[in-house]
Amino acid sequence: MYLCIMVKNEVLALVDKGEMLPLMEEFYTIQGEGFHKGTAAYFIRVGGCDVGCHWCDVKESWNAATHPPTTIDAIVNNAAKYSNTIVVTGGEPLTWNMAPLTEALKAKNLQTHIETSGAYTLTGIWDWICLSPKKNKLPQGIIYDKADELKMIIYNKNDFKFAEEQAAKVNKDCILYLQPEWSVKDKMTPLIVDFVMKNPQWKVSLQTHKYLNIP
């Protein structure tokens, strides 16, 4: 029993350092959203999220304890077999220290992308940052300046105001996207199209992987 507790504590310490991560799933597919849609990428989905979006389509990622702590070496070695572009998503990946993972990926000359709500401090070395703020837990400061794209999920009409508030905080080169939440896409897509036509600094983003019926 004592040995088991020691091992568990050692694992938790490694997770806290970012040297192990609660890995929910990893897969090679086509990026379906945002600026890089249509390109091949290897996805690393990390468990753990307390942002709590009611419409989240991966609620099974929320509880980090249900996903096995996995070493960075194992994750990186698997990723390197498939693609030069690695997308880290969640859950909320910034719940954890992303520096060890991204340093190991960069050591293999891989491109590192992250999809995040920005609810926690930005860690890691990133070639592309997709920031998708949520009302429940707003982004932490510096990520607004670092974001390459801002992806706002539109679930109802009030989300357009929130999108404009968040767009006012990002850097001038950040690409602005509005994306309908999947369950209300038929209702919200026409409104998004109308909004973008009136506000052409925005672009429409769709979850094209779902239309293609791929992960």
C-alpha positions in Angstrom: 0.0 0.0 0.0 2.8 2.4 1.0 4.6 1.7 -2.3 1.5 2.3 -4.3 1.0 5.7 -2.6 4.6 6.6 -3.3 4.3 5.7 -7.0 1.0 7.7 -7.3 2.6 10.7 -5.6 5.6 10.5 -8.0 3.3 10.4 -11.0 1.2 13.4 -9.7 4.5 15.3 -9.3 5.5 14.6 -12.9 2.1 15.7 -14.1 2.4 18.9 -12.1 5.7 19.6 -13.8 4.2 18.8 -17.3 6.6 15.8 -17.7 3.5 13.5 -17.9 0.1 14.6 -19.1 -3.4 13.1 -18.7 -3.8 11.9 -22.3 -7.4 11.5 -23.4 -6.6 10.6 -27.1 -4.3 11.2 -30.0 -5.0 10.9 -33.6 -4.0 11.8 -37.1 -6.6 13.6 -39.2 -7.5 16.8 -41.1 -7.7 20.1 -39.2 -11.4 21.0 -39.6 -11.5 24.6 -38.2 -9.9 28.0 -38.5 -6.9 29.1 -40.5 -5.4 25.7 -41.0 -8.6 23.9 -42.0 -8.1 21.2 -44.7 -4.5 20.4 -43.7 -3.2 17.2 -42.2 -2.3 17.3 -38.5 -1.7 15.1 -35.5 -3.9 15.9 -32.6 -3.0 15.5 -28.9 -6.1 15.8 -26.7 -5.2 16.5 -23.1 -7.7 15.8 -20.3 -8.7 18.3 -17.7 -11.0 21.3 -18.0 -13.0 23.4 -15.5 -14.2 26.1 -17.9 -17.5 24.2 -18.1 -19.1 25.2 -21.5 -22.6 23.7 -21.4 -22.5 22.9 -25.2 -19.0 21.3 -25.1 -18.8 18.3 -27.4 -16.0 16.6 -25.5 -17.3 16.7 -21.9 -15.6 13.4 -21.3 -12.3 15.3 -21.4 -13.2 17.4 -18.3 -12.1 15.0 -15.6 -8.4 14.6 -15.8 -8.4 11.7 -13.4 -10.1 9.5 -15.9 -7.3 9.8 -18.4 -4.0 8.0 -17.9 -0.9 10.0 -17.1 1.4 9.5 -20.1 5.0 10.4 -20.5 6.0 13.3 -22.8 8.5 10.9 -24.6 5.7 8.5 -25.5 3.4 11.3 -26.7 6.1 12.9 -28.8 7.4 9.7 -30.3 3.9 8.8 -31.4 3.3 12.2 -32.9 6.5 12.3 -34.8 5.5 9.2 -36.8 2.6 10.9 -38.4 2.9 14.6 -39.1 5.0 17.7 -39.0 2.1 19.7 -37.5 1.0 18.9 -34.0 -2.2 20.4 -32.5 -2.5 20.3 -28.7 -6.1 20.6 -27.6 -8.4 19.5 -24.8 -10.1 19.8 -22.4 -8.1 22.9 -21.6 -4.4 22.1 -22.3 -3.1 25.2 -20.4 -4.3 23.6 -17.2 -0.9 21.9 -17.4 2.6 23.2 -18.0 3.1 22.8 -21.7 6.8 23.7 -21.7 8.2 20.2 -21.5 5.9 18.9 -24.3 6.6 21.7 -26.7 10.3 21.6 -26.0 10.3 17.9 -26.9 8.2 18.5 -30.0 10.5 21.3 -31.2 13.5 19.2 -30.6 12.1 17.0 -33.4 11.5 20.1 -35.6 7.7 19.7 -35.4 5.3 22.6 -35.7 3.4 23.2 -32.5 -0.2 24.5 -32.5 -2.5 25.0 -29.5 -6.3 25.4 -29.2 -7.1 27.0 -25.9 -9.6 29.1 -24.1 -6.7 31.0 -22.5 -8.1 30.5 -19.1 -4.7 29.7 -17.6 -1.3 31.2 -18.0 0.3 30.6 -21.4 3.1 28.1 -21.2 5.0 26.4 -24.0 6.6 27.2 -27.4 4.0 27.7 -30.0 4.1 28.3 -33.8 0.3 28.9 -33.8 -2.1 29.9 -31.1 -5.8 29.6 -31.6 -7.5 31.5 -28.8 -11.2 30.6 -28.2 -12.4 32.6 -25.1 -15.3 31.5 -23.0 -17.5 33.7 -20.8 -17.2 31.3 -17.8 -13.5 31.8 -17.4 -11.8 34.6 -19.4 -8.3 34.5 -20.9 -5.2 35.4 -18.9 -3.6 38.6 -20.1 -0.6 38.0 -22.3 -2.3 35.4 -24.6 -4.4 38.2 -26.2 -1.1 39.7 -27.5 0.2 36.3 -28.7 -2.9 34.8 -30.4 -2.6 34.1 -34.1 -6.3 33.5 -34.5 -9.4 34.3 -32.4 -12.1 31.7 -32.8 -15.4 32.8 -31.2 -18.1 30.1 -30.8 -21.6 31.5 -31.5 -24.4 29.7 -29.7 -26.8 32.6 -29.4 -27.2 36.3 -30.4 -25.5 37.5 -27.3 -22.3 35.8 -28.4 -21.8 38.4 -31.1 -21.3 41.1 -28.5 -18.9 38.9 -26.5 -17.0 38.3 -29.8 -16.6 42.0 -30.4 -15.4 42.6 -26.8 -12.8 39.8 -27.2 -11.7 41.0 -30.6 -10.9 44.5 -29.1 -8.3 42.8 -26.9 -6.2 40.8 -29.4 -3.3 42.0 -31.4 -3.8 43.8 -34.8 -2.6 40.8 -36.8 -4.9 38.2 -35.1 -7.3 36.6 -37.6 -10.9 36.8 -36.4 -13.3 33.9 -36.8 -16.9 33.3 -35.9 -18.0 29.6 -35.7 -21.5 28.3 -35.1 -21.8 25.9 -32.3 -22.7 22.6 -34.0 -26.1 21.9 -32.3 -27.4 25.3 -33.5 -25.5 25.6 -36.7 -28.7 25.8 -38.9 -30.0 28.6 -36.8 -26.9 30.6 -36.2 -25.0 30.2 -39.5 -27.2 32.6 -41.4 -26.8 35.2 -38.7 -23.0 34.7 -38.8 -23.0 35.2 -42.5 -25.0 38.4 -42.2 -22.7 39.7 -39.4 -19.5 38.9 -41.4 -20.9 40.7 -44.5 -21.5 43.8 -42.4 -18.2 43.4 -40.5 -15.7 42.0 -43.0 -12.8 42.0 -40.5 -14.4 38.7 -39.4 -14.3 35.4 -41.3 -16.6 32.4 -41.0 -15.2 29.2 -39.6 -17.1 25.9 -39.8 -16.4 22.5 -38.3 -15.7 21.0 -41.6 -14.4 17.7 -40.1 -17.9 17.0 -38.9 -19.3 17.6 -42.4 -16.6 15.2 -43.7 -17.5 12.7 -40.9 -13.9 12.4 -39.7 -12.4 12.9 -36.2 
